[in-house]
């Protein structure tokens, strides 16, 4: 690139612009550090996989979720899906405007969507969990926005896990932020995410991602393929017509129309997490009691407290933070 056409900008300039465009939180990660520390070594996904030229910095933008929807207890409430889809749409617009602004300053940039996966990784099994192009939660930790929790989701001091994330890669030579070293999560000593999980998919600094997908994307690609397969297999024409006109078909149509329930879904673990300045003031009175909790879940949490979790914790300690013994 010809540097004479580049305007000098600082990290503060960039962050101020992002917030002016609608970001609630913004941090800047060092692309080289992310390349050297992929969160999952068996399936490394790093900025340099996406571009050879403009991954020096990874700007992570967060938009908070509507707290009114967090106060609705049902994990599969359509209002929650719809409001979350609107948050993603707004976040994408913010990221696009930031990219265009950066390029006006002379720095190429591109958006990494939070919900898209690598199509070349798909092997014909719609039930298989496919990871996004970059782990936004890990990128956000690298950008200084927070630390990971027991279920490996991002926790922020301001909003806990109640944020949507998107990333922008850029060649702009701005100073990267430092990671937080002090963990925000107490692990199984709290365990509210595990207690509230309708699918019981949360492990010890781990998560059953395929099981989680059933709830995170309840009307996504897997549901669509299963439903269409059932319709095709049905030999009675009138039954086929009833299936096509069913509530299940209607849910799928609505999800395709807006993405609500297809690219987003259950976030019950986010709703009940006590981390974040918003919890005491806006959520505690509505979500403190966890209807999904069971004696069996509490037994599991006690077992976690007493067991050796070094394997899972050590693999993710860079992003969880330094836990006290």
VMD Tcl script that draws the C-alpha trace (Angstrom):
set ca {
  {0.00 0.00 0.00}
  {1.05 3.59 -0.59}
  {1.31 5.12 2.87}
  {1.05 8.68 1.57}
  {-2.67 8.08 1.14}
  {-3.15 6.95 4.76}
  {-4.44 9.27 7.47}
  {-2.82 8.85 10.89}
  {-5.29 7.27 13.34}
  {-4.95 5.99 16.90}
  {-6.69 3.22 18.80}
  {-8.74 5.87 20.61}
  {-9.81 7.35 17.27}
  {-10.92 3.95 16.06}
  {-12.82 3.09 19.25}
  {-14.54 6.48 19.37}
  {-15.71 6.00 15.79}
  {-17.01 2.49 16.53}
  {-19.02 3.77 19.49}
  {-20.28 6.70 17.46}
  {-21.56 4.11 14.97}
  {-23.42 2.13 17.65}
  {-20.94 -0.16 19.41}
  {-21.44 -0.62 23.15}
  {-17.97 -2.11 23.62}
  {-14.95 -2.24 21.33}
  {-11.48 -3.73 21.75}
  {-8.48 -4.34 19.52}
  {-6.65 -7.67 19.43}
  {-3.19 -8.38 18.05}
  {-3.64 -10.59 14.98}
  {-0.18 -12.14 15.41}
  {-0.97 -13.20 18.97}
  {-4.21 -14.83 17.79}
  {-2.33 -16.64 15.02}
  {0.12 -18.01 17.58}
  {-2.58 -19.05 20.07}
  {-5.53 -20.77 18.36}
  {-8.15 -21.70 20.99}
  {-8.68 -25.19 19.57}
  {-5.49 -26.76 18.27}
  {-7.38 -29.66 16.65}
  {-9.26 -27.15 14.47}
  {-7.24 -23.91 14.45}
  {-9.09 -20.92 13.03}
  {-6.97 -17.80 13.04}
  {-7.01 -14.39 11.33}
  {-4.27 -15.33 8.85}
  {-6.57 -18.06 7.47}
  {-8.91 -15.34 6.25}
  {-6.46 -12.86 4.70}
  {-2.73 -12.67 4.10}
  {-2.74 -8.88 4.02}
  {-5.08 -7.22 6.52}
  {-5.19 -9.27 9.72}
  {-2.65 -7.27 11.75}
  {-5.43 -6.11 14.05}
  {-8.73 -7.74 14.96}
  {-11.29 -5.18 16.09}
  {-14.01 -6.84 18.20}
  {-17.29 -4.95 18.49}
  {-20.00 -5.78 21.01}
  {-23.66 -4.79 21.12}
  {-25.58 -5.45 24.31}
  {-28.73 -7.55 24.34}
  {-32.14 -6.24 25.29}
  {-32.53 -6.85 29.03}
  {-36.31 -6.94 28.71}
  {-35.97 -10.16 26.73}
  {-33.58 -11.61 29.33}
  {-36.36 -11.21 31.87}
  {-38.55 -13.62 29.88}
  {-37.82 -17.08 31.37}
  {-38.61 -19.36 28.39}
  {-35.47 -20.14 26.43}
  {-37.41 -20.51 23.15}
  {-39.51 -17.36 23.31}
  {-39.89 -15.81 19.85}
  {-39.55 -12.27 21.24}
  {-36.04 -13.16 22.38}
  {-35.11 -14.64 19.01}
  {-36.46 -11.63 17.13}
  {-34.79 -9.02 19.35}
  {-31.47 -10.86 19.13}
  {-31.73 -10.98 15.35}
  {-32.25 -7.22 15.32}
  {-29.16 -6.82 17.51}
  {-27.10 -8.83 15.01}
  {-28.44 -6.74 12.12}
  {-27.52 -3.53 13.95}
  {-24.08 -4.93 14.79}
  {-23.43 -5.81 11.16}
  {-24.35 -2.28 10.08}
  {-21.95 -0.84 12.67}
  {-19.16 -3.13 11.44}
  {-19.80 -2.23 7.79}
  {-19.76 1.50 8.49}
  {-16.52 1.09 10.46}
  {-14.93 -0.81 7.56}
  {-15.92 1.94 5.13}
  {-14.55 4.60 7.51}
  {-11.25 2.74 7.89}
  {-10.91 2.47 4.15}
  {-11.59 6.20 3.79}
  {-8.56 6.66 6.06}
  {-6.52 4.44 3.74}
  {-6.62 1.13 5.63}
  {-8.25 -1.93 3.99}
  {-10.58 -3.84 6.30}
  {-13.12 -6.65 6.20}
  {-15.89 -8.07 8.38}
  {-15.75 -11.55 9.90}
  {-19.39 -12.54 10.48}
  {-20.16 -14.15 13.85}
  {-22.55 -16.84 12.59}
  {-21.05 -18.02 9.30}
  {-19.01 -21.22 9.00}
  {-16.52 -22.50 6.45}
  {-18.64 -24.30 3.77}
  {-15.66 -26.48 2.86}
  {-15.82 -28.03 6.34}
  {-19.37 -29.33 5.78}
  {-19.40 -33.10 5.13}
  {-23.11 -33.72 4.51}
  {-24.08 -34.25 8.16}
  {-26.41 -31.39 9.22}
  {-26.17 -32.44 12.90}
  {-22.40 -31.96 13.09}
  {-21.27 -28.84 14.91}
  {-19.39 -26.45 12.65}
  {-17.27 -23.73 14.21}
  {-17.42 -20.13 12.97}
  {-14.56 -18.68 10.93}
  {-13.16 -17.15 14.13}
  {-14.19 -17.74 17.73}
  {-15.62 -14.34 18.62}
  {-15.50 -15.08 22.35}
  {-11.78 -15.85 22.27}
  {-11.11 -12.88 20.00}
  {-12.96 -10.63 22.46}
  {-10.73 -11.83 25.30}
  {-7.65 -11.11 23.20}
  {-9.13 -7.63 22.61}
  {-9.39 -6.97 26.35}
  {-13.18 -7.07 26.60}
  {-13.45 -9.77 29.27}
  {-12.71 -13.41 30.11}
  {-14.36 -16.76 29.40}
  {-16.80 -18.46 31.75}
  {-17.43 -22.05 32.79}
  {-19.21 -22.75 29.49}
  {-16.53 -20.90 27.46}
  {-18.67 -17.89 26.63}
  {-17.40 -14.34 26.93}
  {-18.10 -12.44 30.15}
  {-17.70 -8.66 30.22}
  {-17.54 -6.44 33.32}
  {-20.30 -4.21 31.94}
  {-22.87 -6.67 30.57}
  {-21.69 -10.11 31.62}
  {-22.28 -12.49 28.69}
  {-25.27 -10.49 27.40}
  {-23.61 -9.19 24.23}
  {-23.47 -9.97 20.52}
  {-20.02 -9.93 18.90}
  {-18.57 -9.27 15.46}
  {-15.00 -8.77 14.25}
  {-13.30 -6.49 11.73}
  {-9.85 -7.32 10.38}
  {-7.67 -4.40 9.36}
  {-4.14 -3.37 8.48}
  {-4.43 -0.12 10.48}
  {-1.32 0.17 12.71}
  {-3.12 0.95 15.97}
  {-2.06 -0.23 19.44}
  {-3.69 -3.48 20.52}
  {-5.36 -3.87 23.91}
  {-4.09 -6.14 26.68}
  {-5.97 -9.20 27.88}
  {-7.63 -9.22 31.29}
  {-5.78 -11.64 33.57}
  {-8.24 -11.66 36.47}
  {-11.11 -14.08 35.73}
  {-14.67 -12.80 35.89}
  {-16.15 -16.28 36.34}
  {-16.08 -18.24 39.62}
  {-16.50 -21.53 37.77}
  {-18.51 -24.33 39.38}
  {-18.62 -22.40 42.67}
  {-21.28 -20.33 40.90}
  {-22.49 -22.72 38.18}
  {-25.66 -20.79 37.40}
  {-25.13 -21.33 33.67}
  {-25.09 -25.09 34.19}
  {-28.15 -24.95 36.46}
  {-30.17 -23.02 33.87}
  {-29.12 -24.91 30.72}
  {-32.21 -26.62 29.21}
  {-30.02 -29.09 27.31}
  {-27.65 -29.77 30.23}
  {-24.68 -29.37 27.85}
  {-22.26 -27.43 30.08}
  {-19.15 -29.18 31.32}
  {-16.15 -28.21 33.44}
  {-14.68 -25.33 31.43}
  {-16.23 -27.00 28.42}
  {-19.45 -27.39 26.46}
  {-21.12 -30.08 24.35}
  {-21.33 -27.88 21.27}
  {-23.36 -30.31 19.17}
  {-25.91 -30.69 21.95}
  {-25.95 -26.94 22.43}
  {-26.69 -26.39 18.72}
  {-30.10 -28.02 19.19}
  {-31.03 -25.07 21.38}
  {-28.81 -22.30 20.01}
  {-30.19 -22.84 16.50}
  {-33.58 -24.52 17.10}
  {-34.88 -23.78 13.58}
  {-31.55 -23.87 11.78}
  {-30.18 -26.03 8.99}
  {-30.45 -29.30 10.93}
  {-34.12 -28.76 11.78}
  {-34.87 -27.73 8.20}
  {-33.24 -30.82 6.66}
  {-34.98 -33.16 9.13}
  {-38.36 -31.58 8.46}
  {-37.97 -31.69 4.68}
  {-36.80 -35.30 4.90}
  {-39.91 -36.23 6.90}
  {-42.15 -34.52 4.34}
  {-40.46 -36.33 1.44}
  {-40.67 -39.70 3.21}
  {-44.40 -39.30 3.83}
  {-46.34 -41.30 1.21}
  {-49.78 -39.84 1.88}
  {-50.31 -36.61 -0.07}
  {-52.85 -35.14 2.36}
  {-50.50 -35.77 5.29}
  {-47.71 -34.08 3.35}
  {-49.92 -31.02 2.84}
  {-50.76 -30.92 6.56}
  {-47.05 -31.09 7.42}
  {-46.25 -28.25 5.01}
  {-49.01 -26.14 6.61}
  {-48.03 -27.07 10.19}
  {-46.74 -24.88 12.99}
  {-43.33 -26.51 12.58}
  {-43.23 -25.43 8.94}
  {-44.39 -21.95 9.94}
  {-41.57 -21.66 12.52}
  {-39.02 -22.62 9.89}
  {-40.45 -20.11 7.40}
  {-40.29 -17.30 9.96}
  {-36.73 -18.22 10.87}
  {-35.61 -18.22 7.24}
  {-37.38 -14.88 6.77}
  {-35.53 -13.08 9.58}
  {-32.91 -15.47 10.94}
  {-34.69 -15.55 14.31}
  {-34.18 -19.11 15.57}
  {-31.91 -19.99 12.66}
  {-28.73 -18.04 13.37}
  {-29.59 -17.32 16.99}
  {-31.61 -19.12 19.65}
  {-31.26 -20.15 23.29}
  {-29.22 -17.87 25.56}
  {-30.62 -18.95 28.91}
  {-27.09 -19.24 30.34}
  {-26.48 -15.60 29.40}
  {-29.71 -14.43 31.02}
  {-28.93 -15.84 34.47}
  {-25.21 -15.07 34.72}
  {-24.58 -12.75 37.70}
  {-21.50 -11.15 36.11}
  {-22.03 -7.65 34.77}
  {-23.08 -4.27 36.09}
  {-26.55 -4.81 34.59}
  {-27.41 -7.90 36.65}
  {-28.17 -6.35 40.05}
  {-29.97 -3.33 38.63}
  {-32.03 -4.84 35.81}
  {-32.16 -8.65 36.03}
  {-31.79 -10.09 39.51}
  {-35.43 -9.65 40.55}
  {-36.63 -11.57 37.47}
  {-34.01 -14.30 36.91}
  {-32.40 -15.04 40.27}
  {-34.53 -18.13 40.76}
  {-33.62 -20.83 38.22}
  {-36.56 -23.09 37.39}
  {-34.38 -25.51 35.40}
  {-32.15 -26.35 38.36}
  {-32.25 -29.90 39.68}
  {-30.58 -31.88 42.49}
  {-28.67 -33.80 39.81}
  {-27.19 -30.58 38.43}
  {-26.19 -29.44 41.90}
  {-24.51 -32.80 42.49}
  {-22.53 -32.34 39.29}
  {-21.40 -28.88 40.37}
  {-20.21 -30.19 43.73}
  {-18.32 -32.94 41.94}
  {-16.72 -30.35 39.65}
  {-15.53 -28.29 42.61}
  {-13.79 -31.35 44.04}
  {-12.43 -32.86 40.83}
  {-9.27 -32.16 38.89}
  {-10.16 -30.00 35.89}
  {-6.60 -29.27 34.83}
  {-7.08 -30.66 31.32}
  {-9.95 -28.43 30.25}
  {-8.82 -25.45 32.30}
  {-5.21 -25.53 31.12}
  {-6.31 -25.76 27.49}
  {-8.37 -22.57 27.92}
  {-6.55 -20.80 30.77}
  {-5.20 -18.08 28.45}
  {-8.77 -16.88 27.98}
  {-10.33 -17.87 31.33}
  {-7.77 -16.05 33.47}
  {-5.69 -17.15 36.44}
  {-7.94 -19.00 38.90}
  {-7.11 -19.09 42.58}
  {-6.36 -22.51 43.96}
}
mol new
graphics top color blue
foreach p $ca { graphics top sphere $p radius 0.5 }
foreach p [lrange $ca 0 end-1] q [lrange $ca 1 end] { graphics top cylinder $p $q radius 0.2 }
display resetview
